[in-house]
Structure formats: structure tokens, C-alpha cells
């Protein structure tokens, strides 16, 4: 994941320089429209992962095989629905509502079509992806992730050799990358896992159960996209592609630093569901507490130096400093820190299979980002106001999730979680940032000062996590993990 982070950030700089700010903004906003149309992907992905993990936990091989095959059938149907919506409502929206220069509209339409096909390819890869994660084959998952980011780096360099329209070429090559990854996942799963031998099943009960679960996840996916890509489109309507480019850059930075915690939790998620399936709530709660804190700490490790030294780091990274990008980056990272604590709570709820209340309440909170942000922008506020709105709603959603976990799993220790996880993370965050912020304020902005701040941030967080953020058994847990995975003891 460290390799992926470094290469991703470097790739973003190359792509931005090759496309230019306007085309980079167009790619982000057009991709955002496709993501909104492709929200069914996220809804079904969560259902597939949950049911496969659950059946692995119970050890029912026949039900596991049925679950995989039914999920593939459902994805095929979803792809048909997605294609229809994308080629009607989505295509109309791109051409009639987005702020795109007239001379770039043809290129934007080509990018749109390539992205639609990419989403379909990724949808059909999701059942195989879920199987690999459920079997906790993280080494293969990591290798393919590294290959994927390497392909994106090659694509970025290929733009400098292109004789055509770089925006169109970029969209086509990104589609090619998706196809390669899909083929690799499918071939690996069919070779190693018996449940991945597809055949038609007519299990109406399972089909209906997974669709019902997915329906509520669909509402959650809609709300998440309203919060993310909906705001992106709103910024385009009120401002211009340059603002979208700034948001795209900030999102890319956040995605890169979130890779560590995201992939750490990808490895943890199956075990939470398996513990629930085995009715081992004691170990489930321990894992939820640990993974909430460690996800936050991993984000914080790179988040603090980037928040403090954002102008210098972004200038060095991109060779330029687009307007709004610094404040966007800082706020998106802070929002991501809060979200990092919430992911284990979300998985706990999904493990129960009862997601209606959760998706409806948290989904409505997420959707509120759009009307509230619209009001602020309509009143003449700056683009950054949408991120302040998002931060407030994200924090509220964290506590709402806690209440819903308590309702579904009555023995869950909510007060202990608030004190130990939320309170502990705030203390670690404050202790980690105090000295770097002080040095940033007191000394001039130079490369040497930036490097000092980055180094001190790492040292400060390691000390803060060890002495403030971890309990004795968690220190032993981390120590054993380091010995096993790094020193091979």
C-alpha cells in the first residue's frame, strides 16, 4: 500500500500536467456522473461481501456456492439496468446540465462512454473480488492492486506519446486497465475456489433476500454519492471545471493517504462478520474497537503532515498550486479521519443483515449535504463551505451509527466506545499535531522546515499512539502483528 500511495500521487501529477486543469476537471465531473448512475454497484457489492463472509463463517459450502452464483446473476441484471439509465438520463445530464466548454463536449462524451463500460466491467468483477477478500487472501489482493496502479502510471506516461486528444486517450486506456484487472480476478478465483464455478441457480428465497438487502444498500449508496459526486456537480454548476479540478486533486491526495487504513480494514472486515456468524460477540467487539482506532491512526500518520504542510507538499508534488486545493485537501482529510472510525461500526450493522433502519437514517443525513450546501452556495458563500457542511454531518453520523449498533446488538458498550475510541483518537490527534503546527507557525515556509515537520509528525504520532491511544493488550496485539508480518518471527 505504501508503493500504491507513492505511485498514485506521482501519477496524479503527470495526468494533471498532461491533461491540463480544465480537462482534468472535466474528467472528474463526468466520472462523477457515471458514478452516480452506477450506484447499484456499491449496493450489491456490500450484499455480496456480507453473505459470502457469513457463509464462510458458518462453514456451509453449498450455501456459499449458491451465494456466489446468485450474486453473479444479480450483477448481470444490474448491469442491464445501469446501461439503460446511463445511456438515457446520464447522457442527457452530461450534455444539458454540466458546465463544459463547447469545444470539449465531444471529448467529454467519449470519456463518458468509456467510463460507463469500465463500471460494467468492474461490476462483473465484484463477486470475485468479494471471494478473495472473504478468504483473506490479502497478498494476491495487494499484488493486483500494485499492478493496477502501475498500469495507471504507464497510462499517464502514454499521454505524452499520444497523437490524439489526450482526454479521450486517457479514458480509453483507463477502460483497458479495468478489463485487465477483471480478467486476472476471474481467472484466479476460478482456479483456486470451488464456489466460483458458475452455474444457474433458481433459489428464489436467496435471490429475494440478497435483493432486499441490496435495496436498502442502494439507498445508502445514493446518499453516499449525493454527499460525494453530488457535491462535485453542485460545485460545477455554481463555479467552473477549475474548482472541480481542485476537488479532484484533494480527493486524490486523500485517497492515497487513506489506502493504508482502507486496505487494513479490508483485511479486518471479513473477521468481524465471521465472529458475528459464530456468535462470538466478545471477540467481535474487541476487533471493532481495535480496528476503529487503528484505522484512525493510519490515516493520521500521513494526514497530519499533509494538513500542516499542504501548500509546500502540493506545490512540490504538482509543480503548481491550483486555487482552493489547499483548504479542500485539509478539510477532506479531516472528514476522512472521522469516517475511518465509523467503518467498523458499519460492518457490525451489516453483519446482522438488518440494514433498513441504518441505511434510511444515515442515508438521510448524507443526503442533507446537498440541500444544505446548495443553500450556502446560493447565499454567496465560497466553495469551501460545502466541506464544512460535510464535516458537521459526518460527525453526527458517527454517533447515530453507534446508537443503531446498540439497537441491533444490545450488549455493545457504547459509552466505552465513545470514551476509549472517539475520545482517545481526539487526544492522539491533538498530541500528534501540536508540535508540527507550532513549528509551521513559528518558522518560514521552506523545504527544510517542511521535512522537519513531516519527521516530527511521524515521531509525535508514534509516541502518542503508544502512550495514549493503545491499551496494554492492544500494544501486545500490534507487537505480535509487527513481529509476524515484518520480522517474520
N, C-alpha and C positions, 0 to 999 in steps of 0.2 A: 504493500500500500504506500510505502514511502516512495518507491520508484514511480508509482502511478501519480502520486501527488506532484512530484517534481516535473515529470514529463507533461502532465496536464497543464500546469502553469506555463511551461515553456511553449507548449502547443498553442495556447490561447494568444500569446504574444505574436507568434508567427501568423496565425489566422487573422488577427486584428490588423496587422500590417499589410497582409496580402489582400484582404477584402476592403479595408478602409472602414472608418467609423460608421458611415451610412449603411453600407451593405451588411456589416456585422450586426447592426441594429435591426435591419430587415430580416436577416436570418433568425434572429432571436424572437421577433414578434410573430413571424409566420410559423415558426416551430411551435410557438405558444398556442396558436390557434389549433394546430393539429393535435397538440397535447390535450386541449380542451375537448376536441371531438373524440380523441382516443381514451377518454376517461374510463371506458369499460375495461381497458387493460388492467388498470390498477385495482379495480373492484374484484375482478376474477382472480388476479394474482394472489391477493390476500386469502381468498377462499381456498385456492389450490394448496398454498403453503400450509394453511391451518389443518386441512383434512389429511394431507399426506403425513404431516408431523404427528397428528393424533393417532392415525392407524399404525404408524411405526412404533409409537409409544405403547400401543395395545398389543402389538405383535401379530396382527391379523393380516396375513399375506394376501389372501383372496380379496378382502375389502380394499387393501392397498392398491391392488392391480385394477380393480373396478374404479377406484377414485381417480387414478391417473387417466384411464381411458375416457371416463365421463368428462373429466376436465378438458381433455383434448377436443372432444365433441362440442362442448360448450364454447370453447375458444373459436372453433370454426364458425359457429353461428354468430358469435360476437363480431368476428372479422367481417362477415357479410353486412351486419347492421352498421358497423363502423364505416365501411366503404361507402354505403349509401348516404349516410349523414355527411361524410367528408366531401363527397362529390356534389352535394346539393347545398345544404346550409353553410358548411365550412367554406366552400369555394366562393359562394356569394359574399360571405363576410369579408374574405380577403380582398376581393375586388371592389366591394362597395363601401366598406367601412374603415379600413385601415389607412393610415396616413403614409403612403408610399409614393415617392416621386414617379411621375408618369413614365419616364424613360426606363425605370427599373421594374415596372409592373410585370413584364413578360418573364424576366428572370425570377421574380418572386413567385409566379405561378409554377414555373418549373421546380423550384425548391419545394413548394407546397406538395406537388405530386410525388416527388422523391421521398419526402418525409412521410406522406401517407403510406407508401409501400413499406418504408422502414418500420413504421409502427405495426403493420400487419405481420411482418417477419418477426419482430420482437414478441408480439403476442403469441405466435405459434411456438416460440422458443421457451415461453414461461413455464409450461408444465415440466420440461426437462430441467430447467434452472431450479425449480422448486424441489425436484427429486434430489439433485446434487446437494443442495443446502440441507435438506431433511436428513440425508445420510451423513452430513457433516464432513463432506469431502472438500475441505476448505483449501487444500493445496492445489487441487485441479481448478477450483473456482478462482484462486488467485492467479494461476498461470494464464488462464483465459482472459482475466481482467487486464493483466500486463500486456498480453497480445493485442487486446482491443485498443488500449491506449497507445501502443506502438504503431498500430495501423493509423490511428488518428494523427500521430506525429508525421508519418510518411505522407498522409493526405495533405497536411499543412504545407510540407515542403513541395509537394507536387503542384501546388497552386502557383509557385514561382516558375514552373516549367510549362504551365498551361498556355495555350494559344487562343483559348476561347474565353467566354465570360466566367470569371473566377467564381462568382456566386453560384452559377449553375453547375460548374465542375465540382465545387465543394459539396453541393447537395447530392450529386450522383455518386461521388466517391464515398460519402458517409453511408449511403444506401448499400454500396458494395461491402463495406465493413460490417454492417448488420447481418448481411447474408452469410458471410464467412463465419461469424460467431454462432449463428443459428445452426449451421451445418456441423460445427465442432461439438456443440452441446448435444445435438440429436445423436450423432454417431457414438459419442462416449456413453451416453445413457443406455442406448440400445445394446451396447456391448457388455456393460457392467451390471445392469439392474434388470431383473426379470420382469418387474412390473411395467417396464417401458416398452414391452411388446404390444403394440396397439391392436385392438380388435373392437368391433362394435358391441356395446352392452345396452340392454334395454332395462336398466334399473331405474324405473320412474321415481321411486322414493328418494334415491340418492341424487338423481338429477334435480328433483324439486327442492331437496334440502340445500344443495350447493347453490342453486339459483336464488333461493330465498336469502341465504347468507350473502350472496353476491349483490343482491338488490339493495340491501342496506349499505353494503360497502360502496356501491355505486353512488349513493347519496354522499357518503364520506369522501369519495374521490371527486365528486362535483365540487364539494365545499373546499377541498384542498386546492383544486385548480382555480377556483374563484379567488382564493387567497393568493395564489402564486401567479399564474398566467393571466387571470382576470385583471389583476392589478397592472400587469405588464401592458395589456391592451389599453387599460384606462390611461396609463401614462402616455401611450402613443396618441390617444385621442386628444388629450389636453396639451401635449407638448410635441415632440418630434422623434424620429429614429435615434437621434444622438442621446436622448435620455434613456431610450431602450438599450442602447449600447452600453451606457454606464451601468444600468441594472444588470445586463448580461455579464459584464466583466465582474461586478461584485458577486453575482451568483456563482460564477466560475471559481472565484477565489474561495468562496465559502464551501463549494462542492469539493474542492481539492483538500481543504483542511478537515472537512467532515469525513473524508474517506476512511481515516483511521477508526473513528468511533462507529461509523456506519458498518464497516466490514467486521469490526469487533462484535457488534450486536447481531450481524447476520449469522455469526457463529454461535451466539448465545440463544437466539430466538427459538430454534427447534427444541432446545433442552427445557425451556420454560413450558412449552406446550406438552412435552413428554411427561414432565413432572405432574402437570395437571391431570393428564390422562391416567397416570398411575396413582392419582390421589395423594401424592407426596407434597402437601402444601408447605410443610416446613422448609424443605429444600427449595421449593419454588419461590417462597418469599425471600429467602436468603439471596437467591440468584437475581431476583428483581431489584433488591436493594443494591447489591454489588454492581450490577450492570448499569443501573441508573447513574451511580456515582462515577464509575469508570468511563462511561460514555461522555459524561460532562468533562471529566479530567482530560480525556484525549482531545476533545475539541478545544479545551482551554490551553493545552500545550502549545498549539500553533496560533490560537485565537488571540492571546494577549499580545505577543509581539506584532501581529498584523494590525490589531486595533490601535496600538500605541504608535507604531511607525508606518502606518498605512501610506502616507504621501511618499516617503522615501522608497519603500518596498515596491509600490506600484509603478513609480517612475523608473526604477531600475528594471523591473520586470517587463513593462510595455515599451519603455523608451519614450513615453508620453504620459500625461496626466489628464484624461478627459474630465470635463466638468461633471460634478456631482458624484464621481466614482468613489472618492474617499469616504464621505459620510454614508453613502449607500453601503459600502463594504463594512464599515464599523457596525452599523445597525443590523445588517443581515447576520453577521457573526454572533452578535448578542442574542438575536432571536433564535438562532440555531443552538446556542448553548442551553436555552430554556427547553427547546424541543428535544434535545438529547436526553434529558431526564425523563421525558414523557414516553419514549418509545417502549420501555419495558412494561409500563402501565397499560399501554395499548395492546401489547401482546398478551398480557394477563387476561384482558377482557375478551380478546379474540379466542383465547384458549377455551373459554366457556362455551363458545358457539352462540352466545346470546348478545347480539350486537345492535339490536334495534334502538334501544334507549341511548346507547353510546353514540352511534352514528348520527342520530337525529339531534341530540343536544349539542355535541361538539361540532357537528356539521353546520348547524345554525350559527354558532359562534364564529366559525370560519367564514361563512358567507357574509356575516356582518362587516367583514373587512371591506367589501366592495361598496355598499351604500355609504358607510361612514367615511371612507376615503374619498368617494365622489363628492360628498358634502364639503369636505375640507378643500379639495381642489377647486370646486365650484366657487368657494368663498375667496379664492385667490391665493391659497397657501402654496408653498414651494413643493416640488416633487417629493422631498424627504418626508413630508407629513404622512404619507401612506405607510412608511416603515415604523413610525411612532405608533400609529394605529395598530399595526400588526403586532408590535411588541406587547402592548397592553392586552390585546385579545389572546395572544399566545400564553401569557402568564395566567390569565383567568382560566383558560382551557386546561392547564396543568392541574389546577385544584379541582376542576369539575371532573376530570378523569379519575382523580383519587376517590371522589365520592361515589362514582359509578363502580369502581373496583370494589369498594366496601359493600355496595348493594349486592353485587353478584357473588362476591367471596367474603362473607361476613367476618371471618377471622382475620382479614387483612389489617395490619396495625397502621392505620392512617396517621395518627399523631406521631408515632415513632418515625414514620417516613418523612413527615414534614420537618421534624427536628433534625433527624440524622442525615437525610439526603438533601432536602431543599436548603435547610439552614447550614448544613456542613458545606455544601457546594458554594453558597454565597460567601462563607468565611474563607474558603480556599481561594475563590476568585479574587476577593479583596486583598488577601495576603500576597497572592501571586502578582497582582498588578501594581501594588503600592510603590515599590522602589522603581520599577521601569517607568511609571508615569512621572515620578518625581525627577528622574534624570532627564526624561524627554522635555520637561518644562524648564529645567534649570540650565540646560546646555544647548548650544546651537545645533541645528539640524545638519549633521554631517554623516558620512559613511561610517566613521569610527564610532560615533555616538550610537548610530543605528545598530551596529554589530554588538556594542556593549549592552544595549537594551535587550536585544534578542537573547544574548547569552545569559544575562541576569534573569530574564523571564523564565527560561528553562530551569535554572537553578532554584529560583524562588518557588516555582510551582512544585518541583520535585520535593522540596523541603516541606512546603505547605501541605501537600497531599499526604506525605508520610506522617507528619506530626499532628495534623489537624483532621485530615479527610478520611483516614483509614482506621478501623478498629483492629485489635490485635489479630483476630482470626483472618481478617482481610489482608493484613500485611503478610501473614503466612501464605495465604492463597496466592497473592501476587508474586511472592518469592518463589513458590513452587512452580508457578507458571513460567517465570523467567528462567529458572534452572532447567525446566523441561524443554522449553521452546528455543531458548537461545544458547544455553551452555550444554544442552543435551545430557543432563545428569539424571 
